[in-house]
Amino acid sequence: MADKNTVASGSRRTSIGELADTERYHLRFGWWSLLVFATLGLILESLHGFKIRIYLDVSNETRRLMWTLAHAHGTLLSLVHIAFGFTARTLPETRALPVARAREQRLASKSLVAASFLLPGGFFLGGITIYSGDPGLGILLVPVGAVLLLFAIFVTARRITSTALRERQR
């Protein structure tokens, strides 16, 4: 028999403390990655300000675009992590979720983390080597990251909607 501080989750039990750890993890991940991507933005501004040719030459327009997209997507995803952490904190305990939904929520958390590496990483790697104005092979990571991000958003939005519907039925 599980105590009141555990949640059934398939063949194992998840403690409420572990759920809080997930919330804190996303807050920590979000703030640290925001620092990383804000620093990347400062570096890009410095490359522009000091007129560094590898960044500003017309022949490097694709690199400039890819690295700007890496910075922008990384910064946005950092903020999404912070929102995800606060959203998880404001929702009722996962105990009220069916086991399959709790598993989906953990998968959404992992998908969001993976998307945070794949999306900006793909843009950044795509800008390192340019082939006749086209980005490098790293750009192939971007669609995978985008799908993982959409999955995480969908699962989270569905959880919020189902929670609101349950609260109205009470």
C-alpha positions as CSV (number, residue, x, y, z in Angstrom):
1,M,0.0,0.0,0.0
2,A,1.3,3.4,-1.0
3,D,1.5,6.2,1.5
4,K,0.0,9.6,0.8
5,N,3.3,11.0,-0.6
6,T,3.6,8.6,-3.5
7,V,1.9,8.4,-6.9
8,A,1.4,5.2,-8.8
9,S,3.3,5.2,-12.0
10,G,3.3,2.0,-13.9
11,S,5.5,-0.6,-12.1
12,R,7.1,2.0,-9.8
13,R,6.0,4.6,-7.4
14,T,6.8,8.3,-7.8
15,S,7.1,10.4,-4.7
16,I,5.7,13.9,-4.5
17,G,9.2,15.0,-3.6
18,E,10.4,13.6,-7.0
19,L,7.7,15.6,-8.7
20,A,8.8,18.7,-7.0
21,D,12.4,17.9,-8.1
22,T,11.2,17.9,-11.7
23,E,9.7,21.4,-11.2
24,R,12.9,22.6,-9.6
25,Y,14.9,20.9,-12.4
26,H,13.0,22.9,-15.1
27,L,13.4,26.1,-13.2
28,R,17.1,25.6,-12.7
29,F,17.6,24.4,-16.3
30,G,15.6,27.4,-17.6
31,W,17.6,30.0,-15.7
32,W,21.0,28.5,-16.4
33,S,20.2,28.1,-20.1
34,L,18.9,31.7,-20.2
35,L,22.3,32.8,-18.9
36,V,24.0,30.7,-21.6
37,F,21.9,32.1,-24.5
38,A,22.0,35.7,-23.2
39,T,25.7,35.3,-23.2
40,L,25.6,33.9,-26.7
41,G,23.6,37.0,-27.7
42,L,26.2,39.3,-26.2
43,I,28.9,37.4,-28.2
44,L,27.0,37.8,-31.4
45,E,26.5,41.5,-30.7
46,S,30.3,41.8,-30.1
47,L,31.0,40.0,-33.4
48,H,28.8,42.6,-35.1
49,G,30.2,45.5,-33.1
50,F,33.8,44.6,-33.8
51,K,32.9,43.9,-37.5
52,I,34.3,40.4,-37.4
53,R,34.3,39.1,-41.0
54,I,33.5,35.5,-40.2
55,Y,30.2,36.8,-39.0
56,L,29.4,39.9,-41.0
57,D,30.7,39.2,-44.6
58,V,27.9,38.9,-47.2
59,S,29.2,35.4,-47.9
60,N,28.4,34.5,-44.3
61,E,24.8,35.6,-44.2
62,T,23.6,32.1,-43.7
63,R,26.0,31.7,-40.7
64,R,24.7,35.0,-39.2
65,L,21.1,33.8,-39.7
66,M,21.7,30.3,-38.2
67,W,23.5,31.7,-35.1
68,T,20.9,34.3,-34.6
69,L,18.2,31.6,-34.8
70,A,20.2,29.5,-32.3
71,H,20.3,32.4,-29.9
72,A,16.6,33.3,-30.3
73,H,15.3,29.7,-30.0
74,G,17.6,29.0,-27.0
75,T,16.4,32.1,-25.2
76,L,12.8,31.3,-25.9
77,L,13.1,27.7,-24.8
78,S,14.8,28.8,-21.6
79,L,11.7,30.9,-20.8
80,V,9.5,27.9,-21.7
81,H,11.4,25.8,-19.1
82,I,10.7,28.4,-16.5
83,A,7.0,28.5,-17.5
84,F,6.9,24.7,-17.5
85,G,8.4,24.6,-13.9
86,F,5.8,27.1,-12.6
87,T,3.0,25.4,-14.5
88,A,3.8,22.1,-13.0
89,R,3.9,23.7,-9.6
90,T,0.5,25.3,-9.9
91,L,-1.3,22.1,-11.1
92,P,-2.8,19.7,-8.6
93,E,-0.7,16.8,-7.6
94,T,0.0,14.2,-10.2
95,R,-1.8,11.7,-8.0
96,A,-5.1,12.8,-9.7
97,L,-3.7,11.8,-13.1
98,P,-4.2,8.4,-14.6
99,V,-0.9,6.4,-14.7
100,A,-0.7,6.9,-18.5
101,R,-1.0,10.6,-18.2
102,A,1.7,10.8,-15.4
103,R,4.0,8.8,-17.8
104,E,3.2,11.3,-20.6
105,Q,4.0,14.2,-18.4
106,R,7.4,12.7,-17.6
107,L,8.0,12.1,-21.3
108,A,6.9,15.7,-22.0
109,S,9.5,16.9,-19.5
110,K,12.3,14.9,-21.2
111,S,11.1,16.0,-24.7
112,L,11.3,19.6,-23.6
113,V,14.9,19.1,-22.4
114,A,15.8,17.3,-25.7
115,A,14.2,20.1,-27.8
116,S,16.2,22.6,-25.8
117,F,19.4,21.0,-27.1
118,L,18.3,20.0,-30.6
119,L,16.7,23.2,-31.8
120,P,19.3,25.8,-30.9
121,G,22.1,23.2,-31.3
122,G,20.9,22.4,-34.8
123,F,20.9,26.0,-35.8
124,F,24.3,26.6,-34.3
125,L,25.9,23.6,-35.9
126,G,24.2,24.4,-39.2
127,G,26.0,27.8,-39.2
128,I,29.5,26.4,-38.5
129,T,30.0,25.0,-42.0
130,I,28.1,26.5,-44.9
131,Y,27.7,24.9,-48.3
132,S,27.1,27.4,-51.1
133,G,24.8,29.5,-48.9
134,D,23.1,26.4,-47.4
135,P,23.5,25.5,-43.7
136,G,25.5,22.5,-42.6
137,L,24.1,19.1,-41.7
138,G,23.5,20.2,-38.1
139,I,20.3,21.8,-39.4
140,L,18.8,18.3,-39.6
141,L,18.5,18.3,-35.8
142,V,16.0,21.2,-35.9
143,P,12.9,19.4,-37.2
144,V,13.4,16.6,-34.6
145,G,13.7,19.2,-31.8
146,A,10.6,21.0,-33.1
147,V,8.5,17.8,-33.0
148,L,9.7,17.1,-29.4
149,L,8.8,20.7,-28.4
150,L,5.3,20.4,-30.0
151,F,4.8,17.1,-28.1
152,A,5.8,18.7,-24.8
153,I,3.5,21.7,-25.4
154,F,0.6,19.4,-26.4
155,V,0.8,17.1,-23.3
156,T,1.1,20.1,-21.0
157,A,-1.8,22.0,-22.6
158,R,-3.9,18.8,-22.4
159,R,-3.1,18.4,-18.8
160,I,-4.1,21.9,-18.0
161,T,-7.3,21.5,-19.9
162,S,-8.2,18.2,-18.3
163,T,-7.5,19.7,-14.8
164,A,-9.7,22.7,-15.6
165,L,-12.5,20.4,-16.7
166,R,-12.2,18.3,-13.6
167,E,-12.4,21.4,-11.4
168,R,-15.6,22.6,-13.2
169,Q,-17.2,19.2,-12.7
170,R,-16.8,19.4,-8.9
